[in-house]
Amino acid sequence: MVEQFSKALKVVGLFLFANIETVLFLCGFGVLVYAAFSVSLLVGQVILGMLLVATALVISKAKKGSD
């Protein structure tokens, strides 16, 4: 049981390490959204919408570049 947990933890760690830029990108957006919602509900919703659109554009550009 401990071996299986250790193996699963290693796989998760390797996945996170391989995608560290994406993880940090999303964590940064999370902090910005949290700060915006701390200011006001409306500001938080606007910032969240803008960041979701920005994320979609980044993903779209990345998919075009990999073709």
N, C-alpha and C positions, 0 to 999 in steps of 0.2 A: 504494500500500500504506500509506504514512504517512497519507494523507488518510482512508482507511477506518478506521485505528486511531484517529486523532484524532476522527473523527465518532462512533465507538463509545464512546470515552472521554467525550465530551461528553454523549451520551445517558445513560450510567451516572451521571455527575455530576449531571445534571438530575433523574434518578430519585431519587437519594439525597437531594438537596436538597429535593425535593418531599415526601419521607417522612422528614424528619430526626427527628421525634418518635418514630416507630416504630424507627428505627435506634438512637437513643439508649436507648430503652426496652429493646430486646433486648441492647444492649451492657451496660447496667446489670445485667440479669439474668445475663448471661454472667460478669461480674465477681463477682457474689454466689455463683454456682454454683462458680466457680473457688476462691473463698475457703472455701466450705463443704467442698469436696473436699480442700482443703489441711488442714483440721482433722481429718477422718476420712472414710472411705468411706461409712459409714452416714449421717453427718450430710449429706454431699454428696448422697446419693440421696434423702433426705427433703426437703431444700431444693429439689432439682431437681423432684421430684414436686409440691411445693407451688407452685413458680413456673410449672410447666406448667399446673396447674389455674387459677391466677390469669390466665395468658395466655389460656386458653380462655374464661374468664369475660369478660375485656376484649373479646375478639373477638366473643363472642356479644352483648354489650351494644352494641358498635359496629354490628353488623349489624341489631339491632332498631331502633337509632336512625336508620339510613339508610332504613328502609322507609317 
